[in-house]
Amino acid sequence: CNRDSVFGRACYPLKLVEMLACGLPVVAASVGDTAMLLQGYPGCLYPAGDINTLTQRLEAQLSAPIIVPRRAAMSWLVLAERLEALLHAAIDSRR
């Protein structure tokens, strides 16, 4: 339940990734990387602070769970490769 704040937009949703890797149904606030990770699964997202939509999404997950494919949970290797590419791009842009 991240809030739409500087922290909420900047933090990496590690617990969410762990839940996805375990094949658990999830509902999460549509903030920062969480919104990106679950962009193809709107039934798993709710606008931060919107208790009515959160309630609807939780009820829906309890009655007919949406399981996000495990591949959405990026491994540390994938994250490291993305960071490496970003750092190379930053270095190249300074040359």
Biopython code that builds the backbone (N, CA, C, O; Angstrom):
import numpy as np
from Bio.PDB.StructureBuilder import StructureBuilder

atoms = [
    (1, "CYS", "N", (0.832, -1.196, 0.000)),
    (1, "CYS", "CA", (0.000, 0.000, 0.000)),
    (1, "CYS", "C", (0.863, 1.241, 0.000)),
    (1, "CYS", "O", (0.827, 2.005, 0.965)),
    (2, "ASN", "N", (1.627, 1.469, -1.030)),
    (2, "ASN", "CA", (2.413, 2.694, -1.107)),
    (2, "ASN", "C", (1.515, 3.891, -1.376)),
    (2, "ASN", "O", (0.483, 3.790, -2.039)),
    (3, "ARG", "N", (1.930, 4.993, -0.857)),
    (3, "ARG", "CA", (1.237, 6.252, -1.124)),
    (3, "ARG", "C", (1.906, 6.912, -2.312)),
    (3, "ARG", "O", (3.054, 6.618, -2.645)),
    (4, "ASP", "N", (1.173, 7.802, -2.938)),
    (4, "ASP", "CA", (1.747, 8.565, -4.047)),
    (4, "ASP", "C", (2.587, 9.680, -3.438)),
    (4, "ASP", "O", (2.129, 10.809, -3.263)),
    (5, "SER", "N", (3.824, 9.331, -3.124)),
    (5, "SER", "CA", (4.766, 10.253, -2.489)),
    (5, "SER", "C", (6.117, 10.094, -3.171)),
    (5, "SER", "O", (6.287, 9.232, -4.033)),
    (6, "VAL", "N", (7.059, 10.915, -2.789)),
    (6, "VAL", "CA", (8.403, 10.795, -3.346)),
    (6, "VAL", "C", (8.950, 9.391, -3.069)),
    (6, "VAL", "O", (9.510, 8.746, -3.956)),
    (7, "PHE", "N", (8.781, 8.932, -1.837)),
    (7, "PHE", "CA", (9.256, 7.591, -1.496)),
    (7, "PHE", "C", (8.500, 6.526, -2.287)),
    (7, "PHE", "O", (9.115, 5.623, -2.854)),
    (8, "GLY", "N", (7.184, 6.625, -2.327)),
    (8, "GLY", "CA", (6.367, 5.642, -3.030)),
    (8, "GLY", "C", (6.711, 5.528, -4.506)),
    (8, "GLY", "O", (6.666, 4.439, -5.079)),
    (9, "ARG", "N", (7.056, 6.659, -5.120)),
    (9, "ARG", "CA", (7.411, 6.652, -6.546)),
    (9, "ARG", "C", (8.838, 6.182, -6.778)),
    (9, "ARG", "O", (9.161, 5.702, -7.865)),
    (10, "ALA", "N", (9.704, 6.316, -5.764)),
    (10, "ALA", "CA", (11.123, 6.006, -5.955)),
    (10, "ALA", "C", (11.524, 4.612, -5.492)),
    (10, "ALA", "O", (12.483, 4.046, -6.017)),
    (11, "CYS", "N", (10.811, 4.045, -4.517)),
    (11, "CYS", "CA", (11.255, 2.762, -3.962)),
    (11, "CYS", "C", (10.939, 1.615, -4.917)),
    (11, "CYS", "O", (9.958, 1.651, -5.660)),
    (12, "TYR", "N", (11.787, 0.611, -4.878)),
    (12, "TYR", "CA", (11.552, -0.579, -5.689)),
    (12, "TYR", "C", (10.682, -1.535, -4.885)),
    (12, "TYR", "O", (10.992, -1.812, -3.727)),
    (13, "PRO", "N", (9.598, -2.046, -5.469)),
    (13, "PRO", "CA", (8.644, -2.881, -4.724)),
    (13, "PRO", "C", (9.113, -4.328, -4.565)),
    (13, "PRO", "O", (8.556, -5.242, -5.173)),
    (14, "LEU", "N", (10.136, -4.521, -3.749)),
    (14, "LEU", "CA", (10.729, -5.843, -3.583)),
    (14, "LEU", "C", (9.721, -6.871, -3.082)),
    (14, "LEU", "O", (9.688, -7.992, -3.589)),
    (15, "LYS", "N", (8.905, -6.516, -2.105)),
    (15, "LYS", "CA", (7.913, -7.477, -1.593)),
    (15, "LYS", "C", (6.936, -7.881, -2.689)),
    (15, "LYS", "O", (6.548, -9.046, -2.772)),
    (16, "LEU", "N", (6.535, -6.935, -3.527)),
    (16, "LEU", "CA", (5.646, -7.253, -4.647)),
    (16, "LEU", "C", (6.327, -8.257, -5.576)),
    (16, "LEU", "O", (5.709, -9.240, -5.985)),
    (17, "VAL", "N", (7.572, -8.020, -5.904)),
    (17, "VAL", "CA", (8.310, -8.915, -6.794)),
    (17, "VAL", "C", (8.404, -10.314, -6.182)),
    (17, "VAL", "O", (8.260, -11.317, -6.882)),
    (18, "GLU", "N", (8.645, -10.372, -4.878)),
    (18, "GLU", "CA", (8.699, -11.678, -4.214)),
    (18, "GLU", "C", (7.350, -12.388, -4.308)),
    (18, "GLU", "O", (7.301, -13.593, -4.554)),
    (19, "MET", "N", (6.256, -11.648, -4.114)),
    (19, "MET", "CA", (4.926, -12.254, -4.208)),
    (19, "MET", "C", (4.644, -12.742, -5.629)),
    (19, "MET", "O", (4.077, -13.819, -5.811)),
    (20, "LEU", "N", (5.036, -11.958, -6.635)),
    (20, "LEU", "CA", (4.844, -12.374, -8.024)),
    (20, "LEU", "C", (5.648, -13.641, -8.311)),
    (20, "LEU", "O", (5.156, -14.558, -8.969)),
    (21, "ALA", "N", (6.885, -13.690, -7.818)),
    (21, "ALA", "CA", (7.739, -14.850, -8.037)),
    (21, "ALA", "C", (7.149, -16.105, -7.396)),
    (21, "ALA", "O", (7.404, -17.220, -7.853)),
    (22, "CYS", "N", (6.360, -15.921, -6.339)),
    (22, "CYS", "CA", (5.719, -17.054, -5.657)),
    (22, "CYS", "C", (4.371, -17.417, -6.268)),
    (22, "CYS", "O", (3.735, -18.380, -5.842)),
    (23, "GLY", "N", (3.935, -16.649, -7.263)),
    (23, "GLY", "CA", (2.661, -16.944, -7.913)),
    (23, "GLY", "C", (1.446, -16.571, -7.089)),
    (23, "GLY", "O", (0.382, -17.170, -7.246)),
    (24, "LEU", "N", (1.590, -15.589, -6.211)),
    (24, "LEU", "CA", (0.471, -15.157, -5.383)),
    (24, "LEU", "C", (-0.362, -14.083, -6.078)),
    (24, "LEU", "O", (0.186, -13.265, -6.816)),
    (25, "PRO", "N", (-1.669, -14.071, -5.858)),
    (25, "PRO", "CA", (-2.476, -12.966, -6.369)),
    (25, "PRO", "C", (-2.138, -11.701, -5.582)),
    (25, "PRO", "O", (-1.919, -11.764, -4.372)),
    (26, "VAL", "N", (-2.094, -10.570, -6.254)),
    (26, "VAL", "CA", (-1.714, -9.313, -5.609)),
    (26, "VAL", "C", (-2.682, -8.200, -5.972)),
    (26, "VAL", "O", (-3.366, -8.248, -6.995)),
    (27, "VAL", "N", (-2.718, -7.210, -5.115)),
    (27, "VAL", "CA", (-3.373, -5.931, -5.378)),
    (27, "VAL", "C", (-2.415, -4.889, -4.836)),
    (27, "VAL", "O", (-1.968, -4.997, -3.695)),
    (28, "ALA", "N", (-2.094, -3.884, -5.633)),
    (28, "ALA", "CA", (-1.108, -2.888, -5.216)),
    (28, "ALA", "C", (-1.494, -1.506, -5.717)),
    (28, "ALA", "O", (-2.189, -1.355, -6.721)),
    (29, "ALA", "N", (-1.025, -0.505, -4.988)),
    (29, "ALA", "CA", (-1.254, 0.885, -5.396)),
    (29, "ALA", "C", (-0.484, 1.171, -6.679)),
    (29, "ALA", "O", (0.669, 0.765, -6.823)),
    (30, "SER", "N", (-1.112, 1.852, -7.584)),
    (30, "SER", "CA", (-0.521, 2.186, -8.882)),
    (30, "SER", "C", (0.430, 3.373, -8.727)),
    (30, "SER", "O", (0.098, 4.507, -9.070)),
    (31, "VAL", "N", (1.618, 3.080, -8.203)),
    (31, "VAL", "CA", (2.613, 4.106, -7.906)),
    (31, "VAL", "C", (3.981, 3.608, -8.353)),
    (31, "VAL", "O", (4.320, 2.446, -8.131)),
    (32, "GLY", "N", (4.758, 4.465, -8.972)),
    (32, "GLY", "CA", (6.148, 4.173, -9.311)),
    (32, "GLY", "C", (6.344, 2.894, -10.093)),
    (32, "GLY", "O", (5.606, 2.611, -11.037)),
    (33, "ASP", "N", (7.362, 2.106, -9.690)),
    (33, "ASP", "CA", (7.686, 0.866, -10.391)),
    (33, "ASP", "C", (6.582, -0.175, -10.290)),
    (33, "ASP", "O", (6.462, -1.041, -11.156)),
    (34, "THR", "N", (5.781, -0.096, -9.245)),
    (34, "THR", "CA", (4.658, -1.022, -9.112)),
    (34, "THR", "C", (3.711, -0.855, -10.292)),
    (34, "THR", "O", (3.264, -1.843, -10.875)),
    (35, "ALA", "N", (3.405, 0.385, -10.645)),
    (35, "ALA", "CA", (2.527, 0.654, -11.788)),
    (35, "ALA", "C", (3.134, 0.104, -13.070)),
    (35, "ALA", "O", (2.417, -0.420, -13.922)),
    (36, "MET", "N", (4.455, 0.220, -13.212)),
    (36, "MET", "CA", (5.137, -0.301, -14.405)),
    (36, "MET", "C", (5.100, -1.825, -14.433)),
    (36, "MET", "O", (4.808, -2.418, -15.471)),
    (37, "LEU", "N", (5.393, -2.463, -13.302)),
    (37, "LEU", "CA", (5.421, -3.927, -13.250)),
    (37, "LEU", "C", (4.057, -4.546, -13.546)),
    (37, "LEU", "O", (3.968, -5.605, -14.167)),
    (38, "LEU", "N", (3.000, -3.878, -13.096)),
    (38, "LEU", "CA", (1.649, -4.430, -13.242)),
    (38, "LEU", "C", (0.822, -3.728, -14.309)),
    (38, "LEU", "O", (-0.402, -3.852, -14.320)),
    (39, "GLN", "N", (1.471, -2.995, -15.205)),
    (39, "GLN", "CA", (0.733, -2.215, -16.192)),
    (39, "GLN", "C", (-0.189, -3.048, -17.069)),
    (39, "GLN", "O", (-1.209, -2.538, -17.533)),
    (40, "GLY", "N", (0.129, -4.283, -17.306)),
    (40, "GLY", "CA", (-0.718, -5.147, -18.127)),
    (40, "GLY", "C", (-1.807, -5.854, -17.333)),
    (40, "GLY", "O", (-2.549, -6.669, -17.881)),
    (41, "TYR", "N", (-1.902, -5.545, -16.056)),
    (41, "TYR", "CA", (-2.853, -6.225, -15.168)),
    (41, "TYR", "C", (-3.621, -5.198, -14.339)),
    (41, "TYR", "O", (-3.438, -5.117, -13.124)),
    (42, "PRO", "N", (-4.481, -4.411, -14.994)),
    (42, "PRO", "CA", (-5.188, -3.336, -14.287)),
    (42, "PRO", "C", (-6.047, -3.832, -13.128)),
    (42, "PRO", "O", (-6.312, -3.074, -12.195)),
    (43, "GLY", "N", (-6.485, -5.089, -13.168)),
    (43, "GLY", "CA", (-7.259, -5.642, -12.064)),
    (43, "GLY", "C", (-6.452, -5.835, -10.802)),
    (43, "GLY", "O", (-7.005, -6.121, -9.740)),
    (44, "CYS", "N", (-5.135, -5.678, -10.913)),
    (44, "CYS", "CA", (-4.256, -5.817, -9.753)),
    (44, "CYS", "C", (-3.828, -4.464, -9.195)),
    (44, "CYS", "O", (-3.103, -4.396, -8.202)),
    (45, "LEU", "N", (-4.271, -3.405, -9.828)),
    (45, "LEU", "CA", (-3.865, -2.056, -9.421)),
    (45, "LEU", "C", (-5.058, -1.238, -8.951)),
    (45, "LEU", "O", (-6.190, -1.448, -9.386)),
    (46, "TYR", "N", (-4.780, -0.310, -8.063)),
    (46, "TYR", "CA", (-5.788, 0.670, -7.653)),
    (46, "TYR", "C", (-5.084, 2.009, -7.468)),
    (46, "TYR", "O", (-3.904, 2.038, -7.116)),
    (47, "PRO", "N", (-5.782, 3.113, -7.696)),
    (47, "PRO", "CA", (-5.170, 4.427, -7.477)),
    (47, "PRO", "C", (-4.835, 4.596, -5.992)),
    (47, "PRO", "O", (-5.671, 4.334, -5.128)),
    (48, "ALA", "N", (-3.632, 5.026, -5.709)),
    (48, "ALA", "CA", (-3.195, 5.204, -4.320)),
    (48, "ALA", "C", (-4.204, 6.056, -3.560)),
    (48, "ALA", "O", (-4.613, 7.122, -4.021)),
    (49, "GLY", "N", (-4.596, 5.565, -2.387)),
    (49, "GLY", "CA", (-5.525, 6.301, -1.539)),
    (49, "GLY", "C", (-6.994, 6.082, -1.845)),
    (49, "GLY", "O", (-7.854, 6.575, -1.114)),
    (50, "ASP", "N", (-7.304, 5.349, -2.918)),
    (50, "ASP", "CA", (-8.702, 5.124, -3.321)),
    (50, "ASP", "C", (-9.224, 3.847, -2.659)),
    (50, "ASP", "O", (-9.090, 2.753, -3.206)),
    (51, "ILE", "N", (-9.811, 4.002, -1.495)),
    (51, "ILE", "CA", (-10.254, 2.853, -0.706)),
    (51, "ILE", "C", (-11.358, 2.071, -1.405)),
    (51, "ILE", "O", (-11.436, 0.852, -1.252)),
    (52, "ASN", "N", (-12.212, 2.747, -2.169)),
    (52, "ASN", "CA", (-13.304, 2.050, -2.859)),
    (52, "ASN", "C", (-12.764, 1.110, -3.932)),
    (52, "ASN", "O", (-13.196, -0.039, -4.032)),
    (53, "THR", "N", (-11.821, 1.596, -4.732)),
    (53, "THR", "CA", (-11.239, 0.742, -5.771)),
    (53, "THR", "C", (-10.406, -0.365, -5.136)),
    (53, "THR", "O", (-10.417, -1.497, -5.620)),
    (54, "LEU", "N", (-9.690, -0.057, -4.067)),
    (54, "LEU", "CA", (-8.926, -1.088, -3.362)),
    (54, "LEU", "C", (-9.860, -2.207, -2.903)),
    (54, "LEU", "O", (-9.560, -3.387, -3.081)),
    (55, "THR", "N", (-10.981, -1.831, -2.317)),
    (55, "THR", "CA", (-11.949, -2.830, -1.845)),
    (55, "THR", "C", (-12.456, -3.685, -3.004)),
    (55, "THR", "O", (-12.551, -4.906, -2.885)),
    (56, "GLN", "N", (-12.778, -3.046, -4.115)),
    (56, "GLN", "CA", (-13.261, -3.784, -5.292)),
    (56, "GLN", "C", (-12.201, -4.761, -5.802)),
    (56, "GLN", "O", (-12.504, -5.913, -6.114)),
    (57, "ARG", "N", (-10.955, -4.288, -5.882)),
    (57, "ARG", "CA", (-9.876, -5.149, -6.394)),
    (57, "ARG", "C", (-9.625, -6.330, -5.454)),
    (57, "ARG", "O", (-9.400, -7.450, -5.912)),
    (58, "LEU", "N", (-9.664, -6.085, -4.151)),
    (58, "LEU", "CA", (-9.456, -7.177, -3.193)),
    (58, "LEU", "C", (-10.577, -8.205, -3.294)),
    (58, "LEU", "O", (-10.319, -9.409, -3.292)),
    (59, "GLU", "N", (-11.814, -7.738, -3.383)),
    (59, "GLU", "CA", (-12.945, -8.664, -3.517)),
    (59, "GLU", "C", (-12.830, -9.477, -4.803)),
    (59, "GLU", "O", (-13.110, -10.675, -4.814)),
    (60, "ALA", "N", (-12.418, -8.820, -5.886)),
    (60, "ALA", "CA", (-12.258, -9.518, -7.165)),
    (60, "ALA", "C", (-11.151, -10.566, -7.074)),
    (60, "ALA", "O", (-11.304, -11.674, -7.587)),
    (61, "GLN", "N", (-10.043, -10.224, -6.428)),
    (61, "GLN", "CA", (-8.941, -11.179, -6.287)),
    (61, "GLN", "C", (-9.340, -12.366, -5.418)),
    (61, "GLN", "O", (-8.870, -13.482, -5.642)),
    (62, "LEU", "N", (-10.192, -12.140, -4.443)),
    (62, "LEU", "CA", (-10.640, -13.240, -3.593)),
    (62, "LEU", "C", (-11.607, -14.166, -4.329)),
    (62, "LEU", "O", (-11.625, -15.372, -4.082)),
    (63, "SER", "N", (-12.409, -13.604, -5.229)),
    (63, "SER", "CA", (-13.401, -14.437, -5.925)),
    (63, "SER", "C", (-12.858, -15.069, -7.207)),
    (63, "SER", "O", (-13.226, -16.196, -7.540)),
    (64, "ALA", "N", (-11.999, -14.367, -7.920)),
    (64, "ALA", "CA", (-11.430, -14.884, -9.171)),
    (64, "ALA", "C", (-10.011, -14.339, -9.320)),
    (64, "ALA", "O", (-9.795, -13.363, -10.039)),
    (65, "PRO", "N", (-9.046, -14.960, -8.647)),
    (65, "PRO", "CA", (-7.682, -14.421, -8.617)),
    (65, "PRO", "C", (-7.044, -14.279, -10.001)),
    (65, "PRO", "O", (-7.161, -15.156, -10.857)),
    (66, "ILE", "N", (-6.380, -13.168, -10.186)),
    (66, "ILE", "CA", (-5.532, -12.920, -11.352)),
    (66, "ILE", "C", (-4.109, -13.205, -10.892)),
    (66, "ILE", "O", (-3.613, -12.555, -9.971)),
    (67, "ILE", "N", (-3.456, -14.160, -11.517)),
    (67, "ILE", "CA", (-2.067, -14.472, -11.173)),
    (67, "ILE", "C", (-1.183, -13.887, -12.271)),
    (67, "ILE", "O", (-1.237, -14.312, -13.424)),
    (68, "VAL", "N", (-0.382, -12.920, -11.896)),
    (68, "VAL", "CA", (0.545, -12.289, -12.839)),
    (68, "VAL", "C", (1.662, -13.287, -13.129)),
    (68, "VAL", "O", (2.202, -13.883, -12.197)),
    (69, "PRO", "N", (2.019, -13.482, -14.392)),
    (69, "PRO", "CA", (3.096, -14.433, -14.710)),
    (69, "PRO", "C", (4.389, -14.115, -13.965)),
    (69, "PRO", "O", (4.748, -12.952, -13.780)),
    (70, "ARG", "N", (5.065, -15.147, -13.551)),
    (70, "ARG", "CA", (6.306, -14.981, -12.777)),
    (70, "ARG", "C", (7.351, -14.162, -13.517)),
    (70, "ARG", "O", (8.190, -13.515, -12.890)),
    (71, "ARG", "N", (7.311, -14.184, -14.821)),
    (71, "ARG", "CA", (8.325, -13.439, -15.585)),
    (71, "ARG", "C", (8.239, -11.931, -15.351)),
    (71, "ARG", "O", (9.196, -11.209, -15.633)),
    (72, "ALA", "N", (7.100, -11.446, -14.836)),
    (72, "ALA", "CA", (6.970, -10.022, -14.513)),
    (72, "ALA", "C", (7.865, -9.646, -13.335)),
    (72, "ALA", "O", (8.220, -8.479, -13.167)),
    (73, "ALA", "N", (8.226, -10.631, -12.527)),
    (73, "ALA", "CA", (9.120, -10.404, -11.391)),
    (73, "ALA", "C", (10.548, -10.459, -11.904)),
    (73, "ALA", "O", (11.131, -11.537, -12.011)),
    (74, "MET", "N", (11.105, -9.317, -12.218)),
    (74, "MET", "CA", (12.450, -9.272, -12.785)),
    (74, "MET", "C", (13.477, -9.767, -11.775)),
    (74, "MET", "O", (13.459, -9.372, -10.609)),
    (75, "SER", "N", (14.359, -10.627, -12.230)),
    (75, "SER", "CA", (15.406, -11.162, -11.363)),
    (75, "SER", "C", (16.453, -10.086, -11.091)),
    (75, "SER", "O", (16.501, -9.057, -11.764)),
    (76, "TRP", "N", (17.286, -10.349, -10.094)),
    (76, "TRP", "CA", (18.378, -9.424, -9.809)),
    (76, "TRP", "C", (19.313, -9.303, -11.009)),
    (76, "TRP", "O", (19.878, -8.236, -11.249)),
    (77, "LEU", "N", (19.478, -10.388, -11.763)),
    (77, "LEU", "CA", (20.324, -10.339, -12.949)),
    (77, "LEU", "C", (19.755, -9.362, -13.974)),
    (77, "LEU", "O", (20.489, -8.544, -14.529)),
    (78, "VAL", "N", (18.458, -9.445, -14.225)),
    (78, "VAL", "CA", (17.819, -8.535, -15.189)),
    (78, "VAL", "C", (17.942, -7.091, -14.706)),
    (78, "VAL", "O", (18.266, -6.197, -15.488)),
    (79, "LEU", "N", (17.684, -6.867, -13.430)),
    (79, "LEU", "CA", (17.814, -5.511, -12.892)),
    (79, "LEU", "C", (19.243, -4.998, -13.014)),
    (79, "LEU", "O", (19.459, -3.836, -13.361)),
    (80, "ALA", "N", (20.223, -5.860, -12.730)),
    (80, "ALA", "CA", (21.627, -5.467, -12.838)),
    (80, "ALA", "C", (21.983, -5.133, -14.286)),
    (80, "ALA", "O", (22.704, -4.169, -14.541)),
    (81, "GLU", "N", (21.480, -5.924, -15.232)),
    (81, "GLU", "CA", (21.750, -5.657, -16.647)),
    (81, "GLU", "C", (21.133, -4.323, -17.075)),
    (81, "GLU", "O", (21.745, -3.576, -17.840)),
    (82, "ARG", "N", (19.941, -4.024, -16.594)),
    (82, "ARG", "CA", (19.301, -2.739, -16.921)),
    (82, "ARG", "C", (20.088, -1.577, -16.329)),
    (82, "ARG", "O", (20.274, -0.548, -16.979)),
    (83, "LEU", "N", (20.547, -1.746, -15.095)),
    (83, "LEU", "CA", (21.343, -0.701, -14.467)),
    (83, "LEU", "C", (22.645, -0.497, -15.224)),
    (83, "LEU", "O", (23.066, 0.637, -15.453)),
    (84, "GLU", "N", (23.284, -1.597, -15.614)),
    (84, "GLU", "CA", (24.530, -1.500, -16.370)),
    (84, "GLU", "C", (24.310, -0.739, -17.681)),
    (84, "GLU", "O", (25.109, 0.125, -18.043)),
    (85, "ALA", "N", (23.229, -1.062, -18.386)),
    (85, "ALA", "CA", (22.932, -0.374, -19.649)),
    (85, "ALA", "C", (22.681, 1.112, -19.414)),
    (85, "ALA", "O", (23.128, 1.954, -20.192)),
    (86, "LEU", "N", (21.968, 1.429, -18.344)),
    (86, "LEU", "CA", (21.692, 2.829, -18.012)),
    (86, "LEU", "C", (22.980, 3.576, -17.695)),
    (86, "LEU", "O", (23.165, 4.712, -18.132)),
    (87, "LEU", "N", (23.870, 2.944, -16.937)),
    (87, "LEU", "CA", (25.139, 3.592, -16.606)),
    (87, "LEU", "C", (26.003, 3.775, -17.832)),
    (87, "LEU", "O", (26.644, 4.815, -17.981)),
    (88, "HIS", "N", (26.039, 2.780, -18.727)),
    (88, "HIS", "CA", (26.807, 2.935, -19.973)),
    (88, "HIS", "C", (26.239, 4.076, -20.818)),
    (88, "HIS", "O", (26.990, 4.870, -21.385)),
    (89, "ALA", "N", (24.928, 4.152, -20.897)),
    (89, "ALA", "CA", (24.300, 5.234, -21.664)),
    (89, "ALA", "C", (24.649, 6.590, -21.062)),
    (89, "ALA", "O", (24.924, 7.545, -21.788)),
    (90, "ALA", "N", (24.636, 6.672, -19.751)),
    (90, "ALA", "CA", (24.990, 7.938, -19.096)),
    (90, "ALA", "C", (26.434, 8.321, -19.371)),
    (90, "ALA", "O", (26.737, 9.482, -19.647)),
    (91, "ILE", "N", (27.327, 7.332, -19.293)),
    (91, "ILE", "CA", (28.750, 7.595, -19.576)),
    (91, "ILE", "C", (28.930, 8.014, -21.025)),
    (91, "ILE", "O", (29.639, 8.979, -21.312)),
    (92, "ASP", "N", (28.287, 7.287, -21.946)),
    (92, "ASP", "CA", (28.416, 7.609, -23.367)),
    (92, "ASP", "C", (27.882, 9.014, -23.681)),
    (92, "ASP", "O", (28.420, 9.703, -24.549)),
    (93, "SER", "N", (26.826, 9.436, -22.978)),
    (93, "SER", "CA", (26.250, 10.749, -23.257)),
    (93, "SER", "C", (27.163, 11.873, -22.770)),
    (93, "SER", "O", (27.025, 13.015, -23.211)),
    (94, "ARG", "N", (28.088, 11.563, -21.869)),
    (94, "ARG", "CA", (29.008, 12.574, -21.334)),
    (94, "ARG", "C", (30.276, 12.687, -22.164)),
    (94, "ARG", "O", (31.091, 13.580, -21.930)),
    (95, "ARG", "N", (30.452, 11.798, -23.125)),
    (95, "ARG", "CA", (31.678, 11.802, -23.934)),
    (95, "ARG", "C", (31.562, 12.785, -25.061)),
    (95, "ARG", "O", (32.494, 12.931, -25.852)),
]
sb = StructureBuilder()
sb.init_structure("model")
sb.init_model(0)
sb.init_chain("A")
sb.init_seg("    ")
for serial, (resi, resn, name, xyz) in enumerate(atoms, 1):
    if name == "N":
        sb.init_residue(resn, " ", resi, " ")
    sb.init_atom(name, np.array(xyz, "f"), 0.0, 1.0, " ", f" {name:<3s}", serial, name[0])
structure = sb.get_structure()
